[in-house]
Amino acid sequence: MSTPPFRRTYDFRGPLDEAWEAIPEEGWTFDTAPGAARLANTTDGNAEIYLRPCAVYGDTYQFALAPGDLSGVFAFGFQAGFEYIRFELDLASGELAARTHEFHKAQPRLDRRVAAPRSSIALIRERDDLPGLPYEGSRVTLLIDGGEAAVLGQIDFLPESIFMFSLRGKGQVTLSSLTIAGPERPRPEFVNVGVWQQSIKPTTAENVDALIVGVRQAAEAGVEILLTPETSLTGLRPLDPELSDRALVASELERFSRAVSEVPDAPHTLTGFPEWVDGACVDGSDLPEVKVNAHRFVRPDGSVGPMMAKVHSCEEGLWHGRAFNLQRVRGVEVALGVCHDARYPDVWATGVMGGARLCLHPAAGGTASGSIPTMAAEYGGRGSALDAYWVCVNAGGGGAIVYPNSNRKHPDTVLAVTRDMTEDNPTYPDYSSMGDLLAHKRIRLWDATGCYPMRTLRSGRAGYEAWSRLVPEIRDV
């Protein structure tokens, strides 16, 4: 039998990795030792453990049970937002119930007695048909001691999820190992993301000089994807003649690209500048060419990636692209919206439907002011409606990298901010500029499932057909 492309076995001989949210609360414990992880619950509540390995179709989760007492109701299964597929197995009697979030179907979906487990429990999730719907669902097979104990199909459940197991009420179970095996994950596990908070300079040349400094600092910090503010190459100076000087913009882009190519381990750097496109490509245009608020990744070798543009209404003298943005950079799908696009969650939601779990928001929206704690708290919920990472930077101050949703492992979703957003600011708690600044964080992309936009996409036949026409194709950088 061939080895699956993805395989991870936990035998508890070392510390648990970043996939685990195993944080006991009062009344229950999860103790690990080489070859044994004991979950014990002395309460009538739930002792819940979550794994975030980005569970996908084709995955098998196998618990190897250590010898010893098995008691209580062992619950396990898949979860994405408020959706779930959950098996509840009485470890002593073999009473089994399977429940899902599908309350248009009788619950529990399955209720029977099976053989009580002695050595192993496994759960396999595969694609399945959903009669009457244009998208696929899930089929889950339960194995006990290697034999098929139950099959549940035609589950209207999202394609990506996390995994959980728990003891519901008093009981105990000891695992000798947990193995996850399946196909390749849809994106890298980790990426180091940075923001270069660069204020607007008086000239394009000065803006490019500052960008080069930012790329150098980011490279030294190991940043792989770097976000810079809206129109960072030129600075957002709508009425300045330089922004209409095509030759100057082109030459300064070439200078910046050449400088990037000379920086060892340079990141993919998202930068913005005015760009002229064929008027025929812009609905309703009566001009032969339209100047748009455009952004492109500059690759580490200095070459320039495909254009993305601001989606909605723009600044004086600049128009927008009227297309949602979805690109793949370093194997990571990203969705982009610019400044004023923040008012329109569809800008990022359509990209998340297409696979993005990293949402980028460059801005140049005025000068930041007010209470730093208030500003930081406002960042906290930016990714929650998308169940995706949110990365923002503003030329006027304030940059942040935000985790998708709070949980016991990440109660504070703001993972990183620029120094001007911390107590290092000499005017703290009031905001004042501290000049151009870098912030970065190594983030775990597998923690995000994109569940809320994905459910919008899969909201029945009419919804699926409408939204799938709007989801952009992924463009590789």
Summary of the structure (lengths in Angstrom):
residues: 477
radius of gyration: 25.2
end to end distance: 36.4
largest distance: 79.4
contacts: 1658
relative contact order: 0.13
helix: 18%
strand: 40%
